[in-house]
Amino acid sequence: MLSSKLPLLALRSASSSAPRLSLTASRSAQHLLNVLPNSYAPRSNFATAKQRKKKSQTTIANTPPPALASKDATSNLKKLPIPDDPNANVGRIVAVTSGKGGVGKTTSAASFAMGIAAKKPSKTVCVIDFDIGLRNLDIHLGAERRVVFDFINVINNDCTVSQALIKDKRFENLSMLAASQTKDKDSLTVEGVEHVLASLAETFDYVILDSPAGIESGARHAMYFADDAIIVTNPELSSCRDADKMIGFISARSRRAEMDKTAVTQTLLITRYDPERAEKNESLSISDIQDLLGLDLVGVIPESKAILTCTNLGTPVISSSTHADDPANGAYSDMVDRFLGESKEMRFVTAEPASFFKRIFG
């Protein structure tokens, strides 16, 4: 602890911005600490590395659970059956999620949903936008002008589930439930979300949840009810670190974990992958990412200009006839096949040999 008798000259030399001090007996050492630079503070004011590590480890445990609705509002709401109930005839709930934003999660959810609808015409598919307050999935599916009711309208009993569903024009077995642009994520409740998912799971074989990034309310509600989770990440360290936190959150805080049932099946989808940059150590390689996250790989989507074009046209790249030969088209198709249980060789993961002219002229 610093002494209250520290000379005035020493104080002025330590910080020219410090106020003039009167060295009287009433000036305490604590007052001096308040006006001195941080470098003079005692070590007890700083968290040690061990303390910081302990704090980070408790972040997930201290994250509040999804909000609960009042008892009066939940009297007539439907419930999902207990996971793994052999007598339950309900659809599979699949969350497409990520830790970091901007990794291509909604792009992947749109192509994934449309891919299942195309490959399984006898199965019904519904994809839900959980990004309350923003809403982008409708643009990816070309349905932005057809939204009348949304997810929150159903939860608030402003309409029925069937009224809010938008049927895709290309595939009759594909429907979408849009997010609200006028509400925020605090409008979601566990009972309300469960009621909507239970209603959809009775009708659809696959209910795909386009989760917002991170571990805020929308993402927590989406992953809580998931039977399967597809973790989307880019080949960069920050994206993988956030994905790793998401994996731990799903393992510990899902409905299946709380009921001590079979764990949520988590798989890894790598997007915007450039094998040439990976070979030059300019980005993480596939093996690096798998070592970091420890999940089975469901797909690798290469970097592609066609994805942006298709998004602006409201056509997922997997269904674009104009870009049928684009690597992203084939990669998403392979990803859907793997999810459905087929064995597919991983394509577009090695750099193409440089041409003669590229070797000469660079």
Phi and psi in degrees as a GROMACS rama.xvg file:
@    title "Ramachandran Plot"
@    xaxis  label "Phi"
@    yaxis  label "Psi"
@TYPE xy
-72.983  151.204  LEU-2
-82.4267  144.179  SER-3
-72.1069  -8.44044  SER-4
-97.7534  20.0038  LYS-5
-60.5953  129.1  LEU-6
-59.4722  146.72  PRO-7
-61.7126  -36.5709  LEU-8
-62.533  -39.8106  LEU-9
-66.0767  -36.8293  ALA-10
-64.1416  -43.6148  LEU-11
-66.6116  -37.0544  ARG-12
-70.3344  -30.3367  SER-13
-72.1149  -33.4703  ALA-14
-154.757  110.175  SER-15
-68.0315  -20.7593  SER-16
-87.8336  -4.72888  SER-17
-69.4811  142.6  ALA-18
-69.044  158.76  PRO-19
-65.2126  134.156  ARG-20
-109.518  144.119  LEU-21
-104.035  116.736  SER-22
-82.8229  81.6355  LEU-23
-113.593  168.217  THR-24
-66.7433  -21.3513  ALA-25
-77.2482  -14.1455  SER-26
-76.5945  119.57  ARG-27
-93.1631  165.227  SER-28
-62.8799  -33.7988  ALA-29
-64.5071  -36.9492  GLN-30
-63.8867  -40.8061  HIS-31
-62.2125  -39.6587  LEU-32
-62.1842  -33.0522  LEU-33
-69.7259  -25.0039  ASN-34
-105.709  -10.4285  VAL-35
-82.7249  158.654  LEU-36
-61.493  160.634  PRO-37
-60.833  -26.3353  ASN-38
-65.3016  -18.5625  SER-39
-89.649  -6.92456  TYR-40
-68.1848  147.423  ALA-41
-69.0617  156.128  PRO-42
-62.536  -22.2645  ARG-43
-66.4991  -17.6343  SER-44
-80.0492  -10.1703  ASN-45
-109.977  139.67  PHE-46
-74.0618  135.825  ALA-47
-74.7462  165.851  THR-48
-59.2628  -37.3614  ALA-49
-64.8578  -39.8792  LYS-50
-67.6421  -40.9364  GLN-51
-63.2941  -39.8582  ARG-52
-64.5041  -41.8247  LYS-53
-64.5218  -37.7671  LYS-54
-65.3741  -42.3789  LYS-55
-66.2796  -32.4288  SER-56
-70.56  -23.1778  GLN-57
-95.1266  1.61475  THR-58
-60.8664  -48.0848  THR-59
-65.1559  -42.5875  ILE-60
-63.7772  -32.4732  ALA-61
-89.3501  -4.46921  ASN-62
-66.8342  126.705  THR-63
-64.4815  146.167  PRO-64
-70.7659  165.413  PRO-65
-56.255  150.029  PRO-66
-67.2497  148.518  ALA-67
-105.585  146.546  LEU-68
-89.3701  167.091  ALA-69
-71.6497  160.355  SER-70
-64.6158  -36.8861  LYS-71
-64.6726  -31.907  ASP-72
-82.1962  -8.79354  ALA-73
-111.472  6.25821  THR-74
-64.6367  -35.5894  SER-75
-109.377  16.0997  ASN-76
-85.4379  143.917  LEU-77
-76.4773  154.998  LYS-78
-120.966  145.108  LYS-79
-75.1889  145.683  LEU-80
-66.3263  161.714  PRO-81
-61.7029  133.217  ILE-82
-53.5019  142.891  PRO-83
69.8825  15.3414  ASP-84
-70.2766  116.402  ASP-85
-65.9108  -19.3798  PRO-86
-91.0926  -5.57257  ASN-87
-83.9178  127.228  ALA-88
-109.603  76.8255  ASN-89
-130.336  161.77  VAL-90
-74.8936  167.852  GLY-91
-87.863  132.26  ARG-92
-100.075  119.71  ILE-93
-120.88  119.546  VAL-94
-96.886  128.234  ALA-95
-103.358  112.752  VAL-96
-141.057  172.816  THR-97
-159.273  162.148  SER-98
-84.9045  -38.5166  GLY-99
-106.161  144.123  LYS-100
-79.0097  160.753  GLY-101
76.931  20.1283  GLY-102
-95.9214  -1.07409  VAL-103
96.8445  29.2574  GLY-104
-69.5119  -49.4716  LYS-105
-67.5346  -38.572  THR-106
-57.2182  -43.7311  THR-107
-70.4431  -40.3078  SER-108
-62.0218  -40.4708  ALA-109
-65.6717  -47.1998  ALA-110
-67.808  -36.2745  SER-111
-63.8059  -47.6746  PHE-112
-64.2379  -44.7354  ALA-113
-69.29  -33.1353  MET-114
-64.4497  -43.2401  GLY-115
-65.0151  -42.1108  ILE-116
-61.6494  -37.6261  ALA-117
-74.4752  -39.4835  ALA-118
-83.1718  -21.5799  LYS-119
-125.567  71.4352  LYS-120
-62.4452  -19.1871  PRO-121
-85.2273  -7.28597  SER-122
-103.963  150.404  LYS-123
-104.731  142.525  THR-124
-131.156  135.228  VAL-125
-128.728  132.51  CYS-126
-117.842  132.728  VAL-127
-116.384  133.963  ILE-128
-89.4229  113.448  ASP-129
-94.0133  2.83683  PHE-130
-84.7702  72.125  ASP-131
-63.2769  130.883  ILE-132
99.5281  -18.4034  GLY-133
-116.771  -66.7542  LEU-134
69.7699  109.233  ARG-135
-133.958  -18.8251  ASN-136
-59.9374  -35.3621  LEU-137
-62.7579  -32.4241  ASP-138
-68.58  -42.4671  ILE-139
-63.0518  -30.5556  HIS-140
-98.8102  4.28679  LEU-141
68.3023  32.1052  GLY-142
-121.125  20.2925  ALA-143
-65.2167  -24.5851  GLU-144
-92.2288  0.968232  ARG-145
-108.681  3.67284  ARG-146
-79.2245  118.436  VAL-147
-111.142  -53.0357  VAL-148
-114.727  157.718  PHE-149
-131.28  -175.749  ASP-150
-55.1317  -47.2716  PHE-151
-68.6444  -34.0916  ILE-152
-58.9294  -39.0988  ASN-153
-67.5897  -45.1826  VAL-154
-61.3601  -39.1532  ILE-155
-82.8129  4.24594  ASN-156
63.8746  29.5912  ASN-157
-79.8663  -18.7608  ASP-158
-158.335  171.142  CYS-159
-86.464  167.419  THR-160
-62.0935  -43.0547  VAL-161
-64.8213  -31.5596  SER-162
-67.2823  -32.3307  GLN-163
-85.584  -18.7549  ALA-164
-72.3618  140.349  LEU-165
-114.14  118.595  ILE-166
-82.8344  133.164  LYS-167
-68.0237  142.421  ASP-168
-78.2616  -21.4419  LYS-169
-90.6151  -33.8458  ARG-170
-131.042  116.22  PHE-171
-65.9954  -22.2303  GLU-172
-90.4956  10.7845  ASN-173
-117.814  129.693  LEU-174
-131.488  159.656  SER-175
-131.585  143.442  MET-176
-116.538  115.588  LEU-177
-80.455  155.93  ALA-178
-83.7854  162.314  ALA-179
-83.5063  141.162  SER-180
-98.7215  -10.2866  GLN-181
-106.502  -8.94201  THR-182
-108.914  171.536  LYS-183
-114.313  176.589  ASP-184
-69.7973  -13.1104  LYS-185
-70.4948  -11.042  ASP-186
-73.9554  -14.0173  SER-187
-80.7315  137.826  LEU-188
-129.875  156.585  THR-189
-58.5803  -48.2306  VAL-190
-66.2108  -40.07  GLU-191
-64.6105  -45.9371  GLY-192
-64.453  -42.3806  VAL-193
-62.7094  -38.549  GLU-194
-61.1722  -45.5103  HIS-195
-65.3871  -45.6658  VAL-196
-66.5423  -38.2432  LEU-197
-64.2337  -40.1254  ALA-198
-64.3332  -42.1924  SER-199
-71.6815  -39.0265  LEU-200
-66.4017  -22.1196  ALA-201
-72.5995  -25.0922  GLU-202
-105.836  -36.5144  THR-203
-106.53  146.85  PHE-204
-77.9677  -32.5326  ASP-205
-131.076  124.899  TYR-206
-114.461  109.563  VAL-207
-103.701  127.944  ILE-208
-106.229  115.675  LEU-209
-86.0218  94.4006  ASP-210
-82.3265  144.23  SER-211
-69.2782  163.322  PRO-212
-74.0001  159.468  ALA-213
85.1648  -162.416  GLY-214
-123.909  31.1751  ILE-215
-80.0199  -172.037  GLU-216
-57.4983  -48.1336  SER-217
-60.0797  -43.5592  GLY-218
-68.4743  -39.246  ALA-219
-64.4939  -41.3464  ARG-220
-67.5173  -37.0329  HIS-221
-67.1441  -48.8238  ALA-222
-74.5049  -21.6677  MET-223
-62.3133  -39.5676  TYR-224
-97.3834  4.86756  PHE-225
-71.6306  141.63  ALA-226
-91.7511  -34.2766  ASP-227
-130.786  150.614  ASP-228
-135.08  128.474  ALA-229
-104.301  113.148  ILE-230
-90.5173  117.765  ILE-231
-98.9154  132.499  VAL-232
-146.712  153.724  THR-233
-94.0805  161.839  ASN-234
-80.1233  56.2076  PRO-235
-135.944  153.627  GLU-236
-65.5118  -42.004  LEU-237
-64.0183  -39.3867  SER-238
-65.2304  -41.3735  SER-239
-68.5311  -37.6846  CYS-240
-63.446  -43.4345  ARG-241
-67.2042  -35.952  ASP-242
-64.5419  -37.6225  ALA-243
-62.7386  -39.1161  ASP-244
-66.6692  -38.1068  LYS-245
-64.216  -40.001  MET-246
-59.7462  -45.1947  ILE-247
-64.8262  -37.3294  GLY-248
-64.6085  -44.5235  PHE-249
-64.1988  -40.7914  ILE-250
-64.1873  -32.1932  SER-251
-99.6294  -28.7267  ALA-252
-119.376  11.1102  ARG-253
-77.637  165.616  SER-254
-62.6631  -38.8192  ARG-255
-62.8692  -39.4456  ARG-256
-66.8856  -40.981  ALA-257
-65.3923  -32.782  GLU-258
-91.0644  1.80262  MET-259
58.5041  43.6734  ASP-260
-103.225  -178.669  LYS-261
-53.7573  134.595  THR-262
-63.7761  155.565  ALA-263
-60.1178  131.193  VAL-264
-77.5716  114.254  THR-265
-109.746  131.902  GLN-266
-130.044  164.612  THR-267
-112.555  131.761  LEU-268
-121.26  118.098  LEU-269
-97.4719  125.007  ILE-270
-113.916  161.848  THR-271
55.4971  41.9872  ARG-272
-87.0322  132.95  TYR-273
-122.193  102.503  ASP-274
-62.8215  -30.0192  PRO-275
-65.714  -43.3182  GLU-276
-67.8619  -35.283  ARG-277
-65.0312  -40.148  ALA-278
-65.5528  -29.7784  GLU-279
-87.5723  6.34345  LYS-280
60.7415  29.9006  ASN-281
-90.7069  -10.2555  GLU-282
-151.219  169.998  SER-283
-69.3811  143.75  LEU-284
-86.7122  169.805  SER-285
-60.4208  -42.8903  ILE-286
-65.3046  -36.3677  SER-287
-60.41  -45.919  ASP-288
-66.5792  -41.9295  ILE-289
-66.6926  -35.5696  GLN-290
-64.4476  -37.2384  ASP-291
-71.9041  -39.4842  LEU-292
-104.506  -25.9611  LEU-293
66.9483  32.6898  GLY-294
-115.147  154.505  LEU-295
-69.5456  144.808  ASP-296
-90.3345  123.022  LEU-297
-97.2875  -17.4764  VAL-298
179.396  156.712  GLY-299
-130.001  118.806  VAL-300
-104.034  118.19  ILE-301
-73.6997  159.295  PRO-302
-59.4653  133.707  GLU-303
-151.788  132.172  SER-304
-72.9255  -22.9281  LYS-305
-64.9133  -27.8366  ALA-306
-63.0893  -44.4222  ILE-307
-64.2568  -42.7724  LEU-308
-60.8481  -46.2222  THR-309
-65.5245  -37.8944  CYS-310
-61.8903  -43.9466  THR-311
-66.2573  -24.7483  ASN-312
-89.5216  -6.05546  LEU-313
72.1608  29.8661  GLY-314
-129.042  112.42  THR-315
-55.6318  141.367  PRO-316
-60.2185  -26.4871  VAL-317
-66.8009  -23.7046  ILE-318
-109.442  7.07549  SER-319
-81.2474  116.721  SER-320
-71.1234  -28.6285  SER-321
-66.3258  -32.6025  THR-322
-115.198  35.8392  HIS-323
-63.7868  -27.022  ALA-324
-93.1316  0.767936  ASP-325
-71.8516  139.678  ASP-326
-56.3633  -34.1965  PRO-327
-65.131  -36.3226  ALA-328
-59.4359  -50.7153  ASN-329
-66.7801  -35.6088  GLY-330
-67.3834  -41.8532  ALA-331
-67.9038  -36.2044  TYR-332
-62.8575  -43.3396  SER-333
-64.1177  -37.5958  ASP-334
-62.8579  -42.0428  MET-335
-64.6019  -42.6057  VAL-336
-59.6596  -42.7736  ASP-337
-65.227  -40.8313  ARG-338
-62.1835  -35.8841  PHE-339
-80.6472  1.57459  LEU-340
105.193  0.484566  GLY-341
-82.8423  152.733  GLU-342
-94.9282  119.635  SER-343
-129.525  135.263  LYS-344
-68.6129  140.483  GLU-345
-75.0938  118.015  MET-346
-104.495  165.851  ARG-347
62.1767  32.0645  PHE-348
-114.473  -0.589122  VAL-349
-123.866  147.865  THR-350
-71.2768  140.925  ALA-351
-74.7518  142.849  GLU-352
-59.2677  140.125  PRO-353
-67.6074  139.651  ALA-354
-68.9705  166.604  SER-355
-59.807  -46.3913  PHE-356
-68.8041  -31.8386  PHE-357
-70.7075  -34.873  LYS-358
-67.7272  -33.4652  ARG-359
-79.3604  -47.7027  ILE-360
-102.086  -8.08913  PHE-361
